[in-house]
Each structure stands twice: as structure tokens, then as C-alpha cells.
Amino acid sequence: MTRAELLPLHTALARLMAAAPPPPATERVELADALHRVLVAAHCAVIDVPPGDNSAMDGYALRAGDAGCQLPVVQRIAAGDTPQNLPPGTAARIFTGALVPVGADAVVLQEDCERSGDRVRVPGAIDVGQHIRRRGQDMRAGDTLLHAGRQLRPQDLGLLASQGLSEVDVYRPLRVALLSTGSELKEAGSGPLAEGQIYNSNRPMLKALLQGLGCEVDDHGIVADSALATAEALTAAAQADVIVSSGGVSVGEADYVRDQVAAQGAIDVWRIAIKPGKPFAFGRVGTTPFIGLPGNPSSAFVTFVLLARPFIHLAQGRAAQPLTTLPARAAFAVQQPGVRQEFLRATVSLRDGELWAESYANQSSGVLSSLSASNALAVVPVGETIARGDRIDIMLLDELLR
């Protein structure tokens, strides 16, 4: 295998993104059902928030020019009340969130005042506008609140509700068919392993990754290593919007997936210049996009977050999100330059104001514990070595799961 035969990550990713299908059909749903759904169109504010000047504190509303005076308290204003205009030389008892009456230009904290019966003495220094939240301070009618292609978070739902919206137009969840290939696989909970078997760890991991992105998963279970079983599974899976499989895309005699995908459609991308994750495939079964991940768990995870995840974002209707890195220092060394871009499982921590990345001891692509123990991927460029203390790029795993 030579370096020239492998596609660089950026080239492979560009090909996937160019082949992303249009997003699914749209539907209108209640806000309560819109979490993690993708917005069809941008939303602009239709009202000012807050809709009027209101008090940020419990206290007294008055004119700043009346500082240092003892004033009669002529009204009490709670949140939701409609206040009367405030005459000069008077004060109003006011509570947090209540509308500031016309005539008042400041609110004084209750603990800074001396109340005696129906009169209150206020401090000698009052700033105009203090403790008042102005109309439109949060947002103005016409302001863009959320852009098209945004996956809705809890705070976004609150923002939409603040505009009086109870429903929103979103894309239907992307339906992804998930296949686990390999006659050696056995599902957890189905009994002890026979000789030569391993428990299927990719299936729950990949299903959780897909669901975490807001996809609906059609789980097709384990597919045996045979041409017929693989062909039948791919035909059934092609009813979904996207197919994701793990295993069977390398060059072994028992790796049937790549050949069967080519027979029913096409393979457009195969073998990537990254480590772990070289045996990655992308193509189509009929017209349904196909993503073939390696069978080794760490390779499956890394190729999913680096390649499958951005592709799924576009297929969901989400705005494109480039892979982002953070600077850190290496608490490890790489002495031999490689012909593939490496993504080391690592633990990042803050030391003396800087991020430091410690690589996991065993970087084998079959070591799933390396992912569970890590919180980042440390990037090692092609053809480079790393000494302890060198500046490197890292990718936080939590950011790669969204």
C-alpha cells in the first residue's frame, strides 16, 4: 500500500459533502416535539423582548431627579400589572419584571431605601436608567433569531416561545439503516461466546452516535459473511435515507460489503489516508447513499465522527459545520513520521493555563477502551514527528458527537 493510493481526509470529506442528498420532507411540529430537529427556514423576531421597560429588581420606581428626597408611595406594581403614570415627586413600589410606569426613569433597590408608612426616603445618588431592562433589550422585532439549518436546542425552543410560537417547521428525521457485518459477531445478552466469537460493540455505539445526531435508526442487526446475506441486507437497507454499515469493506476474502455495494450501485470513495480508519468506503446502493465504516471499533468511531457525521449533517438539512480544532501541547512523543494523518485517542487537561494532551498507551484500532478513557483526538499530520511540549491540534470528543 503506497501513500498515493490513499485519499487524504479533506479530499474524501469533500467528495462526501458534494454527494449529500437533499434533506428529507418538512413537517410542522409542536415546540415540545422539536428538540434536536432541524429548522427549515430562518426565524425573525415579530415582537420586542421585553415588550416594555421593566424592573430588574424589587424596589421603587421614581425620577432620578428626586434623589435624596422622601417621597409618597402612590402605587404598587407587580409583574403583569398595568401601571398608572407616575406624577413628579412620587414613587411606586415595584417588583422584578413589572412594567416601569411612564414618568419614572430609574429603579432603586428596596434595601437602599427607608420606608416609613406610605412614604420612602431614597438615596442621594441615582443614575437615570438604573435597574431598568429596556424594551427590546433582548431582541427587536425584525432581528434574526435562528438561521435555517439549525438543530434546535432547549434554549432555542425557549427563544421561539418568547415570540409566541407554539409550532415550528422542521425536516423529518433522517432515517438511517444500520448494518453490522461479521459472522464472528454475537449480540450482548444472547449468551456466552463460542470459540472465535466476539460481542458486537459497534452496533450499540453506532446506534447511539446516530440517535445523538437526531436520526431515526433502522437496525438491521448482524449480517453474516456471505455474498447472498450481504446483498439481501443491502437491498432491504436501501429503503432508508442513508445506509451505515461496519465491517466488510477491507480487502479480505470474507469482506463482501464493498463488492455487493458496487454490484447494486457504486463505490465512489475507498481507503482514506488516516489512522485509525483506512478501510472506509462511500458510495450508493441504488440511489441510497452508503457509508461503510471499518470493523475495528476505534476505526469505526473515528471515521464516523470525521466523515459520516458531517455528511449526515448535510443530509439532515443542517448547516455545514467544519471540523474544528483547538491548540494544545503534547504530553507525548511521536518519533516516526507516518504516511497517514493520525488521530490519537487522548486525555486533555488544563495545566498552568494551557491544554495538555496525554495519548492513550495502546492506540490499536481494536482497543475500544481507548475511546472510553479519552476526551479528545490529538492530530498528528502526515510526515511529521512530535516532541513533548510541541504545539498540536486537538479535537474534543464532546464536540464531535453533536
N, C-alpha and C positions, 0 to 999 in steps of 0.2 A: 504493500500500500504506500503510495507516494503522496506527498502533500498536495500535489496538483490534482489528484483525483478526488479530493475532499472539498466541499463547498465551505467558504468562510461563513460564519454565523450571520453577518449582515447581509450577505447575498441570499442565503437561504430564507432569512426573515423577509426580505424584500419580495421574494417570489411568492411566499405565502400570503403576504398582505395584498399583493396585486391580484391574487386569485380568490380573495374573500368574497363570498356571495352577498347579495343584498340582504338586509335584515329581515326578520320574519314579519308577518302581518301585524297590524296595530289593533289595539283594543282599549276601551276606556274602563278604568277600574276605580274603585273607592280608594281613597288615600290609605286606609288601613290595610289594603292589599297590595300597595305599590312599593313596599320595601324591596330594594335590590333590583327593581325593574328599571328599564332604560327609557328615558324621555324621548318622545318623537319630535317635539318642537320646543324651541326656547319659550320661556315664560317670563313675562314682564309684570311689574307691579301695576295694579289698577287703582290702588289707594295708597295714600301716605301712611307710613307706620313710624311712630304712633300717629293716629289721625288728628291729634290736637296736642298742644303743650300740656304736659302733665308733671306732677310732682315726683321727684326721685326719692323723696324721703317723707317720713312723718314729721310734721312741724306746722309752720304758719306761713301763709301766703300774704304778701304785702308789697308796698312800694319800697324800693331800696332807699328812696329819699327820706323815708320815715325812720331811718336807722337811729337808735338810741332813745326812741320815744316809748311811752306807754300807750298802747292802742286798744280800743274796744274790739272785742272779737264779735263780728256781726253775722257770721255764718259758719256752718260746719260742712265740709265737703269730703265725702268718701268716694272711693273708686266706683264709677258708674253713675254718680250724681251729675245733674246739670247745674253748674254754679250760677249764681247771680253776679252781675257786675259788682266790682269791689270799689266803694267810694274812697276818695283820698282820706288819709288819716285813720284808716281802719285795717284790721287784719282778719283773715279767715283761717280757722282750724282746718288743716288739710292732711290727707293721708296718702301714702305711696300709691301712685297710679291714678290719682284723682286729677281731673282737669283743673288747670290753673285758671282762676277767674279773670275775665277782662278787667284790667286796671292794676293787676298785680304783675310785678316783673322780677320777683325773687321769692325763694322759699327759705325760711330759717329753720334749722333743726330744733325740735322741741326741747332737747336738752340744753340748748343755748339760750332759751327764753325763760322768763319768770312769769308764771301765770298766777293771777290773783283775781278770783271770781270771774267776771266776764271781761277782764282786761289782761293784757300781756305786755311785758316790757321786753323789747328786742335789743340785740347788741348794737353797739355804736358803729360797727363797720359791716356793711352789707354790700356785696357785689351784685350788680344787675345780672340776672340770669342764673344765679347760683341755685343748684339743686333742681333745675327745671330741665326736663327732657323735651326738646323742641319738636314740634310737628315735623314729620319726615326725617327725623334724625337717623332712624334705622334705614328707611328706604323711601324713595319718592315715586309717585305714580309715573310709569314710563321707564323706570330703571330695569335693566335686565337682571333677573334673579338667578335663573338657571339656564344653561345652554342646552341645545339639542344634543342627544347622545350621552347625557349624564346618567350614571347609575345612581338611583335615589338612595340616600342615606336617611337615618331617622331625623337628623336636623333639617334635611331638605323637605321632608314631609311637613315639619313644623312651619317652615318658611312658606310653603304653599298654603297651608291652612291659615296663616296670618293674613292672606289675601282673600279669604272667604271661600277658597276652593275646597270642594269635597271629593272631586273626581279628577283624574288626570289621564291623558292619552299616553300609552306606553307600548313598546313592542312585546309581542307574545314571547314567552321564554324560549330560548333556543333549545331545541330537542337534540340531545347528543346520544348516539348509540355507543355503548362501551363494551369492548370485547377483551377478554383475557385469553391469550393463546398459550398452549403448552400442555401436553399430556401428563407432564410431571406435576401439574398443579392440583392441589386439593384445598377445598374451602375450609376455613377455620370453623370449628364447631361440628365438623362432619366426621369426627373420629380420629384415631391416631394415624400417623403417617405410615404408609407401607415403604419398603425399601425403594429408594430412588425418588420419592415424592418430596415436595416442599409445600408449605401453606401459601396460599395466594395472598400476598401482601399488596400487590399492585392494585387489585380490584377495589378494596376499600379506600386506599389512598387516592386513586384517581377519581373515584366517585365523589369523594369529599372535595377534592380540588374543583371538580366541575360544578358541584352544588354550591360551593363557596363563591363561584362566579355568577350564580343565578341561573344555571342551566337546569333543564329537566333531563334526567338521565334514564335512558332505556338500557337496563343492564342485561346483556345477553350471556352473562356468565362465562364459563370456561369453554374454549373451543379446542378440540383435540387436534393434534398434529397430523392432519391428513389433508390432501388436496380437496376432497369432497366436503369434509366438515367445514373447512375454511371457506370454500366457495358458497356453501349454503348459508353460513353465518353472515358473510358479507352481503349477500342478496337480501337477507332479512333486515340487516342493519341499514341498508341504503334507503329505507323508508324514513329515516330520521333526517335532520338538517345537516348533521356532521357526524362522521364516524371517528371514534378514537379507539385504537387498539394498542395493546402492549405485547411485545414479543413477536417473533416470526418474521422480522424484516432484515435479518442479517444474511449471511451467505452460506449457512449450513444446509445440509441435505434435508433437514426436518423443518426448515424455515419456509413455510408455504405462503405466508401472507403476501409478500411482495409480488410473487408470480400471479397469485389469484386476483390481486388488485389490478395488475397490468392486464390480465385476461378480460376483466369486466369493465375496465376503464383505462386508466393511465397512471404511471408513476412519473411525477414531474420533478421531484427533489429526492435525492437519496445520498446518504452518508455526509455528515457535517464535520467540519474541522474543529470539533470541540471535545473536551474531555471532562467528565464522562458524557457519553451520548452520541458517539459516532454513528451507530446504525439507526438513523432516523429516516423515515420516509414520508413523503407527502404526495398525494395525487387525488384520484377520484374513482369512485365505484359508480358506474353510470354517470350521473351528473352530481352525485353527492360527494362533497369534499371528504377526503380520507387523511387522517393523521396517524402514522404508525410510529409508536414510541418503542424504544428498546425494552427488552425484558428485564434487565437488571434494575432493581428498584431505584437506586440513586440516579442512574441514567434516565429512567422514565420520568422521575421528578424534575430533574434539571432541564431536560428537553421540553417538558410540559410548560414550565414557567417561562422559559426563554423563547419558545416558538409557538406552542399550541395556545398559550394564554393570549398573546397579542392578536393572533388570528381569530380566536373566539370573541374577543372584544369587538372587532370589526363586524363579525357575523351577527353579533347581538344588536348592532346599531350603536355601540358605544364609540365615543370619540377616541381616535388613536392616541395611545399613551406610550411614548418612547421608553425603552429600558433605561432606568436611571441608576447612577452610581453615586457613592459618597467616598470622600478621601479618608484613608486610614493609614496607619503604619503597620508593617508586617512584624508579627511576633514569631516569625518562622523564616526559613530559608528555602529557596528552590535553586539547586546548584546546576541542574542540567536543563538547558533550553529545550523546549518541545516544539513539535510541528503542528500541534493543535492548541487552540486557546483553552486554558484550563479554568475550571470553576471549582475551587477548593471549598469543601464544607468547612466552616469556621465559626468560632465564637468571638463576637465583637464586644468589647467593654471599654469604658471610659477611664483613662488613666492620665492624671495631671492635665486635664483639659483636652486630650486628644483621644481619638478612637484607635484602639489596637485590635488587630485580628490574629487570633491563635488558630492555626489549622488543626483539624481533627487528625489524630495519629494515623488512622487507616483510611486512605482515600479510595479504596477499591469500589468499583461501581456496584458491587453486590452487597455493600455494607450499609444497610438501612439505618442502623444505629447512628451513623454519622450525621444523618439529616435530623433525627430526633434530638441529638445533642447540640446541634448548631443553630445559630440565629442569622447566619449570613453566608453568602458565597463570596470568596475572595478571588478576584480576577487576575489570572496570570497570562499576559499577552504572548502570542506566538513568538518563539525565538528569543525570549528574554529569561534572565535569571533574576532572583530576588534575594537580597541580603537582609538580615534582621535590621529593622529600623527604616527600611525603604518605604517610600510612599506608594501605596497601591490603591486600586479602586475596589470597593465592596458593594454588594447588593444585599439589602436587608430582606430576609425571607418573608417577613410580615408584609412588606410592600409588594412582593411577588405573588402573593396569594389573593390579591383583590382584582 
